[in-house]
């Protein structure tokens, strides 16, 4: 069964500083990988996804993520965070064998932005 | 513009009540999903519908009963719930149910069971 680990429950970053959120996955084949963001009172919004090709993927709002097969990781990065980036971030893996399992999510990382 | 709407946004119910959650997607998608989001736990997939047919039921208690009358609408009927069922219930849709498809989420219904 697939699984996702986000080791950091909370991360605090100063506005303007760089950000990296960690994600490790467990999956037997090449995974489909996603990063979603959830602002308070909102549903989840897709930031970016990877399923083939270039291992560095660009997303919305200046985010990028790099797929590293050897490390089973898909870390999310942003060079300079803004106060509006404060939110909950979820890494997820999709089933390449079909949609029956939906998405498997990590527990999320809560991002706090310090002024 | 989310494309996926959910009503109500907030719901308080007693354990003996019967209520329904509604989800509607305006994206022309063929797959729809119910997820449960509890504090300190990952999102849990509850049900999957593909072209109106239920394809997945992840060992969800029978007090939760889904209904998908067409590809645009999804309901979650609730009856005799327990306090531990209090959570945010999220609906999502995708073009197909293939694993690489982006799922688009609604804002959720915040449910409190007293």
Interface residues (C-beta under 8 A of the other chain):
Chain A: X4 X32 X34 X36 X41 X42 X43 X44 X45 X46 X49 X51 X90 X94 X95 X96 X97 X98 X99 X100 X101 X102 X103 X104 X105 X106 X107 X108
Chain B: X2 X4 X6 X31 X33 X35 X40 X41 X42 X43 X45 X48 X50 X55 X56 X90 X92 X94 X96 X97 X98 X99 X100 X101 X102 X103 X104 X105 X106 X107 X108
